[in-house]
Amino acid sequence: RARPRVKVLAAARPSDRTYDDPERVRRELAHVLGQRKLFQRFVPGLMHAFIFWGFLVLFPTIFEAALSIADPGRTLPWLGTAPWFITLVDVFATLVIVGVTIAFAIRKVQRPDRFRGSHAREADLILLWIFGIVATLLLWNASQIALGGFPHPSSAPVANALSGPVPASEGFERVMVWGH
């Protein structure tokens, strides 16, 4: 699927993009970080924003997991145990799950015409992988709370709620951190 796009890019002529740099930066921030264009349709825009912004916020958890895999209980200095970051992770992981749920509802229940002929199977797999990434994050945090090794459990209300039914087992915690 990438080959035709690469050919188009290779055939493109260079353009002068040195003009009005502040305006170009402002426009990129509004369209990319602000998801401005996607909010033309409110619910799909919100769904996409939840997933996009969620991954921006949750990016450090990849490093947290890698540190914890190498040395259980280890975390990013300063950030990993900060109550505000723990809350942010909990909220955005939940918003990503909400976004994925909305995406599935739009694709499978509403079935808008704009998706006809699209790569539905691939999109479904991507959504399932996204769900898996954030679900294992929440369950990893919940298992750490259940084991008593999570800083500030009250800062993670969703993971804290999940810690009741989650097994208080180091094996489960290890599976979740590796899964994430």
Secondary structure by P-SEA (a helix, b strand, c coil): caaaaaaaaaaccccccccaaaaaaaaaaaaccccccccccaaaaaaaaaaaaaaaaacaaaaaaaaaaaccccccccccccaaaaaaaaaaaaaaaaaaaaaaaaacccccccccccaaaaaaaaaaaaaaaaaaaaaaaaaaaaacccccccccaaaaaacccccccaaaaaaaaaac
